């Protein structure tokens, strides 16, 4: 199981619950993708870079705004840090690790069709974003998975400059483009992580 894909699936359930539209495109983790190289009048080549989700076999699905949808969204992975959990004991417990994934959720919506502006969309996300995963939804080997919204950018032009390079601004006043920064805070036992241990070890974690 890909951990981030699994977690993104759960978070996307919250996005869908916040915006129960019939026509949305809610995607997983995207990356910056080079789509073409343009030459300037001075002969300098500049690459056009847009967000895209890798779908396998060398193919990437463009994840930016599409007028066919009322709302489009995707996630970006920024960085990951880890530390040992202090005072977690000895033996098996000595391997208890806390991971923090810093992420962002980018949302682009048609304000007229949604009936909500960027501020209201951000507020809806704040209230619907989960705090903790229930025990029955935790990935194998994990003690807890928590979420924390750390900030939001509501300025469409600023978000556009961060997500697109060498691309002309193509959104209109009816478009909301915002970025939700959040952290995934996970605690796991390194010895019990499925990729690292034998079946008998998993049974004792």
C-alpha distance (Angstrom), angle and dihedral (degrees) to the residues before:
residue distance angle dihedral
X1 . . .
X2 3.79 . .
X3 3.81 103.5 .
X4 3.81 97.9 -150.6
X5 3.81 93.0 45.0
X6 3.81 89.1 52.7
X7 3.82 92.9 48.8
X8 3.82 92.1 44.7
X9 3.79 88.8 54.8
X10 3.80 90.0 56.4
X11 3.81 93.4 45.9
X12 3.79 90.9 48.2
X13 3.79 88.1 57.3
X14 3.81 86.2 61.3
X15 3.81 91.2 49.0
X16 3.80 90.8 51.2
X17 3.80 90.6 47.8
X18 3.81 90.2 51.6
X19 3.81 93.9 50.2
X20 3.82 110.5 28.5
X21 3.81 93.9 -176.1
X22 3.77 123.2 151.2
X23 3.78 94.3 -133.1
X24 3.80 113.5 49.1
X25 3.78 136.6 129.3
X26 3.80 110.7 -149.6
X27 3.80 112.6 178.8
X28 3.79 138.3 -178.3
X29 3.80 130.1 -121.7
X30 3.81 114.2 -19.1
X31 3.78 131.1 -168.5
X32 3.79 136.4 -160.5
X33 3.81 107.9 -84.8
X34 3.80 127.5 -165.5
X35 3.80 106.8 -136.1
X36 3.81 104.4 170.3
X37 3.79 143.6 -11.2
X38 3.79 120.1 -123.7
X39 3.80 127.3 -162.8
X40 3.79 119.4 -139.0
X41 3.80 124.7 -143.5
X42 3.80 87.3 -96.6
X43 3.80 90.4 57.0
X44 3.80 93.9 -108.6
X45 3.77 113.9 141.9
X46 3.79 118.3 -135.6
X47 3.78 124.3 -172.9
X48 3.79 118.8 -134.1
X49 3.80 107.6 -135.2
X50 3.81 124.0 -167.5
X51 3.82 135.3 167.4
X52 3.79 116.4 -90.5
X53 3.81 140.5 166.1
X54 3.80 117.0 -131.1
X55 3.82 109.7 -127.2
X56 3.81 99.4 179.5
X57 3.81 137.7 -95.8
X58 3.80 90.4 64.6
X59 3.82 92.6 -60.8
X60 3.80 125.3 131.1
X61 3.81 126.7 -164.6
X62 3.80 112.9 -141.1
X63 3.80 107.1 -121.5
X64 3.80 102.9 -173.5
X65 3.78 125.5 105.8
X66 3.79 118.5 -48.4
X67 3.82 120.4 -172.9
X68 3.80 90.5 -142.9
X69 3.81 89.2 73.6
X70 3.78 132.1 62.2
X71 3.78 90.3 -145.5
X72 3.81 134.7 14.8
X73 3.79 125.1 -174.1
X74 3.78 140.8 172.6
X75 3.79 139.0 167.1
X76 3.81 130.8 -122.8
X77 3.82 125.8 -155.8
X78 3.82 110.1 -138.1
X79 3.80 105.5 175.1
X80 3.79 145.0 -37.0
X81 3.80 130.0 -136.6
X82 3.80 131.5 -176.6
X83 3.79 139.0 -163.9
X84 3.78 138.6 170.2
X85 3.78 114.6 -100.1
X86 3.83 107.0 -113.5
X87 3.78 118.4 -123.6
X88 3.79 93.5 11.8
X89 3.80 94.1 137.5
X90 3.78 134.3 -122.2
X91 3.78 139.1 -58.9
X92 3.78 111.7 15.9
X93 3.79 91.2 2.2
X94 3.79 91.3 56.6
X95 3.78 87.5 73.8
X96 3.80 94.9 58.7
X97 3.82 106.2 131.2
X98 3.81 131.2 -170.2
X99 3.80 115.4 -147.2
X100 3.80 125.3 -166.9
X101 3.80 119.5 -164.0
X102 3.80 112.3 -168.7
X103 3.79 107.5 -151.7
X104 3.78 142.2 166.5
X105 3.79 132.3 -144.1
X106 3.81 114.9 -150.8
X107 3.79 118.1 -158.9
X108 3.78 128.2 -174.1
X109 3.79 118.5 -176.3
X110 3.78 142.1 170.5
X111 3.80 102.9 -116.2
X112 3.81 94.3 -159.0
X113 3.80 94.4 51.5
X114 3.81 94.3 39.9
X115 3.78 95.5 44.2
X116 3.83 88.5 -139.0
X117 3.77 133.6 97.4
X118 3.82 126.7 -144.1
X119 3.81 92.9 -87.8
X120 3.80 93.8 53.1
X121 3.81 92.0 44.8
X122 3.81 89.5 52.4
X123 3.80 91.1 49.3
X124 3.80 92.0 50.6
X125 3.81 90.5 51.2
X126 3.82 91.2 48.8
X127 3.80 91.7 55.3
X128 3.82 97.8 40.9
X129 3.81 98.1 43.0
X130 3.83 108.6 108.6
X131 3.80 121.2 -115.8
X132 3.81 100.0 -158.5
X133 3.77 137.9 3.6
X134 3.78 114.0 -115.9
X135 3.80 115.2 -114.8
X136 3.80 93.1 -108.7
X137 3.81 91.0 57.5
X138 3.80 98.0 48.6
X139 3.82 115.9 117.1
X140 3.79 115.0 -113.4
X141 3.81 112.3 -79.4
X142 3.83 95.0 20.7
X143 3.82 124.3 118.4
X144 3.80 95.8 -168.9
X145 3.80 144.1 -9.7
X146 3.81 118.3 -159.8
X147 3.80 132.8 178.5
X148 3.78 131.1 -147.6
X149 3.81 127.4 -176.2
X150 3.81 104.7 -141.5
X151 3.81 102.8 -179.7
X152 3.79 146.8 -26.9
X153 3.80 133.1 -136.2
X154 3.80 112.1 -152.1
X155 3.81 98.4 174.2
X156 3.80 105.2 106.4
X157 3.80 96.0 -158.9
X158 3.80 92.5 50.9
X159 3.81 92.3 50.4
X160 3.81 90.3 45.7
X161 3.82 91.7 54.4
X162 3.80 89.9 50.4
X163 3.81 94.9 48.8
X164 3.82 101.7 36.6
X165 3.80 129.0 47.0
X166 3.81 125.5 -164.5
X167 3.80 89.9 -0.7
X168 3.80 124.5 124.9
X169 3.80 114.9 -117.4
X170 3.79 104.3 -100.0
X171 3.81 104.6 172.4
X172 3.79 122.3 108.7
X173 3.82 131.2 -145.7
X174 3.81 88.8 -91.9
X175 3.81 91.5 63.7
X176 3.80 126.2 89.2
X177 3.81 116.8 -158.6
X178 3.79 116.9 179.9
X179 3.78 140.1 159.4
X180 3.80 125.9 -141.4
X181 3.81 114.2 -159.6
X182 3.79 114.4 -155.7
X183 3.79 142.2 161.1
X184 3.80 130.0 -132.1
X185 3.80 108.8 -150.2
X186 3.80 113.4 -165.7
X187 3.79 132.8 178.0
X188 3.80 119.1 -159.5
X189 3.76 140.8 160.7
X190 3.79 107.3 -113.8
X191 3.81 91.2 -152.5
X192 3.78 91.2 53.4
X193 3.78 97.4 48.0
X194 3.85 105.5 121.8
X195 3.81 94.0 -126.5
X196 3.83 92.4 54.9
X197 3.77 108.6 41.6
X198 3.78 144.1 59.5
X199 3.82 120.3 -111.7
X200 3.83 92.0 -103.6
X201 3.80 89.8 56.4
X202 3.79 91.3 53.1
X203 3.78 89.8 55.0
X204 3.82 92.8 57.8
X205 3.81 98.4 45.7
